[in-house]
């Protein structure tokens, strides 16, 4: 994977800072919690989109943005940022695509995150 692609998926400087502050094992716990909760976040966004519940969809996207950002998932955070802003001129036309892209990319991006953590940030004890 190229550095350019990696920088689109992960916020590597934030990852390093978080791991340095809370430790590798605690950070992995945060990743595991995100991995457990994200299917529910995505399912709710899909449901709210189907029901045309814009406010609820935006609130859920805001939660996802914070959760993704807290573990350095930059691409997922960016999709959630777009989804939480219905004032955006493209929102009405693109929000379903953004939800789908979020769902499709989350599993992949989590794999990249775990590999990056293991390779680059694991500190010997």
C-alpha positions as a Markdown table, in Angstrom:
| # | Residue | x | y | z |
|---|---|---|---|---|
| 1 | Unk | 0.0 | 0.0 | 0.0 |
| 2 | Unk | 1.4 | 3.4 | -1.0 |
| 3 | Unk | 1.8 | 6.2 | 1.5 |
| 4 | Unk | -0.7 | 8.3 | -0.4 |
| 5 | Unk | -3.4 | 5.6 | -0.1 |
| 6 | Unk | -2.6 | 5.1 | 3.5 |
| 7 | Unk | -2.9 | 8.8 | 4.2 |
| 8 | Unk | -6.4 | 8.8 | 2.7 |
| 9 | Unk | -7.5 | 6.0 | 5.0 |
| 10 | Unk | -5.7 | 6.7 | 8.3 |
| 11 | Unk | -4.7 | 9.7 | 10.2 |
| 12 | Unk | -1.3 | 8.3 | 11.1 |
| 13 | Unk | 0.0 | 11.3 | 13.1 |
| 14 | Unk | -3.1 | 11.2 | 15.4 |
| 15 | Unk | -2.8 | 7.4 | 15.7 |
| 16 | Unk | 0.8 | 7.8 | 16.9 |
| 17 | Unk | -0.2 | 10.5 | 19.4 |
| 18 | Unk | -3.1 | 8.4 | 20.8 |
| 19 | Unk | -1.0 | 5.3 | 21.2 |
| 20 | Unk | 1.7 | 7.3 | 22.9 |
| 21 | Unk | -0.8 | 8.8 | 25.3 |
| 22 | Unk | -3.0 | 5.8 | 26.2 |
| 23 | Unk | -0.8 | 2.9 | 25.3 |
| 24 | Unk | -1.1 | 0.3 | 22.6 |
| 25 | Unk | -3.3 | -2.2 | 24.4 |
| 26 | Unk | -5.8 | 0.4 | 25.5 |
| 27 | Unk | -5.9 | 1.8 | 22.0 |
| 28 | Unk | -6.7 | -1.7 | 20.7 |
| 29 | Unk | -9.6 | -1.9 | 23.1 |
| 30 | Unk | -10.9 | 1.3 | 21.5 |
| 31 | Unk | -10.6 | -0.2 | 18.1 |
| 32 | Unk | -12.4 | -3.4 | 19.2 |
| 33 | Unk | -15.2 | -1.2 | 20.7 |
| 34 | Unk | -15.5 | 0.7 | 17.4 |
| 35 | Unk | -15.6 | -2.5 | 15.5 |
| 36 | Unk | -18.4 | -3.8 | 17.7 |
| 37 | Unk | -20.5 | -0.6 | 17.4 |
| 38 | Unk | -20.0 | 0.5 | 13.8 |
| 39 | Unk | -22.4 | -2.0 | 12.2 |
| 40 | Unk | -25.2 | -0.6 | 14.4 |
| 41 | Unk | -24.2 | 3.0 | 13.5 |
| 42 | Unk | -24.4 | 2.1 | 9.8 |
| 43 | Unk | -27.6 | 0.2 | 10.1 |
| 44 | Unk | -29.2 | 3.2 | 11.9 |
| 45 | Unk | -28.0 | 5.6 | 9.2 |
| 46 | Unk | -29.5 | 3.3 | 6.5 |
| 47 | Unk | -32.8 | 3.1 | 8.4 |
| 48 | Unk | -32.9 | 6.9 | 9.0 |
| 49 | Unk | -32.2 | 7.5 | 5.3 |
| 50 | Unk | -35.0 | 5.1 | 4.2 |
| 51 | Unk | -37.4 | 6.8 | 6.6 |
| 52 | Unk | -36.2 | 10.3 | 5.5 |
| 53 | Unk | -35.3 | 11.1 | 9.2 |
| 54 | Unk | -32.6 | 13.7 | 8.2 |
| 55 | Unk | -32.0 | 15.0 | 11.8 |
| 56 | Unk | -31.6 | 11.5 | 13.2 |
| 57 | Unk | -29.3 | 10.5 | 10.3 |
| 58 | Unk | -27.2 | 13.6 | 10.9 |
| 59 | Unk | -26.9 | 12.9 | 14.6 |
| 60 | Unk | -25.9 | 9.3 | 14.0 |
| 61 | Unk | -23.3 | 10.5 | 11.4 |
| 62 | Unk | -22.0 | 12.9 | 14.0 |
| 63 | Unk | -21.5 | 10.0 | 16.5 |
| 64 | Unk | -19.8 | 8.0 | 13.8 |
| 65 | Unk | -17.5 | 10.9 | 12.9 |
| 66 | Unk | -16.3 | 11.2 | 16.5 |
| 67 | Unk | -15.9 | 7.4 | 16.9 |
| 68 | Unk | -13.9 | 7.0 | 13.7 |
| 69 | Unk | -11.8 | 10.1 | 14.4 |
| 70 | Unk | -11.0 | 8.7 | 17.9 |
| 71 | Unk | -9.2 | 5.7 | 16.3 |
| 72 | Unk | -7.7 | 7.5 | 13.3 |
| 73 | Unk | -10.1 | 6.2 | 10.6 |
| 74 | Unk | -9.8 | 9.3 | 8.4 |
| 75 | Unk | -11.8 | 8.1 | 5.4 |
| 76 | Unk | -14.7 | 7.0 | 7.5 |
| 77 | Unk | -14.6 | 10.2 | 9.5 |
| 78 | Unk | -14.7 | 12.2 | 6.2 |
| 79 | Unk | -17.8 | 10.3 | 5.0 |
| 80 | Unk | -19.5 | 10.9 | 8.3 |
| 81 | Unk | -18.6 | 14.6 | 8.2 |
| 82 | Unk | -20.3 | 14.8 | 4.8 |
| 83 | Unk | -23.3 | 12.9 | 6.1 |
| 84 | Unk | -23.9 | 15.1 | 9.1 |
| 85 | Unk | -24.2 | 18.2 | 6.9 |
| 86 | Unk | -27.5 | 18.2 | 5.0 |
| 87 | Unk | -26.9 | 21.9 | 4.1 |
| 88 | Unk | -24.2 | 20.7 | 1.7 |
| 89 | Unk | -25.4 | 21.2 | -1.9 |
| 90 | Unk | -24.5 | 17.5 | -2.7 |
| 91 | Unk | -26.1 | 16.0 | 0.4 |
| 92 | Unk | -29.5 | 15.2 | -1.1 |
| 93 | Unk | -28.0 | 13.6 | -4.2 |
| 94 | Unk | -25.1 | 11.8 | -2.5 |
| 95 | Unk | -26.0 | 10.8 | 1.0 |
| 96 | Unk | -27.1 | 7.3 | 0.1 |
| 97 | Unk | -23.8 | 6.8 | -1.7 |
| 98 | Unk | -21.9 | 8.1 | 1.2 |
| 99 | Unk | -23.6 | 5.7 | 3.6 |
| 100 | Unk | -22.9 | 2.8 | 1.2 |
| 101 | Unk | -19.2 | 3.9 | 0.9 |
| 102 | Unk | -19.0 | 4.0 | 4.6 |
| 103 | Unk | -20.4 | 0.5 | 5.0 |
| 104 | Unk | -18.2 | -0.9 | 2.2 |
| 105 | Unk | -15.0 | 0.7 | 3.4 |
| 106 | Unk | -15.3 | 0.3 | 7.2 |
| 107 | Unk | -14.2 | -3.4 | 7.2 |
| 108 | Unk | -11.3 | -2.7 | 4.8 |
| 109 | Unk | -10.2 | 0.3 | 6.7 |
| 110 | Unk | -10.2 | -1.5 | 10.0 |
| 111 | Unk | -8.0 | -4.2 | 8.5 |
| 112 | Unk | -5.6 | -1.5 | 7.3 |
| 113 | Unk | -5.7 | 0.1 | 10.8 |
| 114 | Unk | -4.9 | -3.1 | 12.6 |
| 115 | Unk | -2.1 | -4.0 | 10.2 |
| 116 | Unk | -0.6 | -0.5 | 10.6 |
| 117 | Unk | -0.8 | -0.6 | 14.4 |
| 118 | Unk | 0.9 | -4.0 | 14.5 |
| 119 | Unk | 3.6 | -3.0 | 12.0 |
| 120 | Unk | 4.3 | 0.6 | 12.9 |
| 121 | Unk | 3.2 | 1.3 | 16.5 |
| 122 | Unk | 3.6 | -1.8 | 18.5 |
| 123 | Unk | 6.1 | -1.0 | 21.2 |
| 124 | Unk | 8.1 | -3.9 | 22.8 |
| 125 | Unk | 7.2 | -4.3 | 26.4 |
